[in-house]
Amino acid sequence: MSNKNTKSEDFYLRFEEQLLESQDWPGMYMYKFIVKDGKNEIDQLKKILDNYDGNISFKSSSSNKFISVTFEHKVSSPSDVIKVYREVSVIDDIISL
């Protein structure tokens, strides 16, 4: 399940272009993450997201093996969105949606 730092620079460039075309900036952006239900991963994610002003919610999977995390945050530009994704990419076994 590990996808640690697997996204290329090309991916982020394409993603930034898509974000520029798909919504107005500044604006709200909703991040979605899935992590194993282990305290370490959740604590790491919370620590990163605590650096940003936004609303965070957690939902356990039906098997209680995974936690879905939703984070809504007002950003100035697509590069701000990508900054958060890059920061959380250091967490083992995180899936960014």
N, C-alpha and C positions, 0 to 999 in steps of 0.2 A: 504494500500500500504506500510505500514511501515514494513521494514525488519531489523530494527535497531538491530545490534549485535546479529543476529540470527544464525550466522554460528558457528559451533562447532570447537573445536581443531582438531577433526578427519577430518573435511572438509579441514582445512588448511594444515594438514599433507598430505592428498591425493593430494590436489592441488599442493603442493610443489613438490611431486614426479612426477606428470604429467608435470609440467613445466621443471623439470630436464631432462625428457625424450624427450620433444617435441621441444626444441630449444637449441642453443648454448649460453653460457654465457661467458662474458658479452654480452649484446645485447639490441636492442630496444624492448620495450613492449608497446602495444597499450591497453589502458584502455578505457572502455566504461561505461558510467553512464547515468541514466535517473533520472531526478528530476522534481517535479512539478514546473510549471512556477511561482515561488514565489521568490522574491528578496532575502529573507533570505537564502534559500537553495543554490542558486547559489553563493551568497557571501561567505557562509561557504565553499563550494567546492573550489572556487577560492582561498580562503585564504590558504587552505591546499595544493593545487597544486602549489601555488606560491613558496612553499618551495623546489620545485624540478625544475630542468632545463629541459624544454620540450616544445612541441607545443600543444596548446589547441585550440579546435574549438567547436562551439555551433551551434545547429540546432533545431529550434522550430518544434513541431509537427504540423500537418495540422490543428488541432483544437486549437493550441496555448495554450494548457493546460500543456504541458510537454516540457522539453528541453533535447535533447540528447547531451551529452558532450563526446568528444573524446580527449584523452590525450596520446601523444606519448612521451616516456621518456626512456633514456638509463639507464639500471640497471645492477648491477654487478652479481646478483644472484636471484633465485626465492624468497628468503627471503626478498629481497628488494621490489619485486612485492607485496608480501603479506603485507608488512609494510604499503604500500599506501592503500590497501583495508581495513586494520584494521583502519587506521586513518579516512577514509571517512565514515566508518560504524556508526560513531556517529551522522551523519546527519539524521534527520527525513525524512522519505519518499524517501530515495535514493535507486535506484536499480542498483546494480553492475552487469555488464554483462561480 
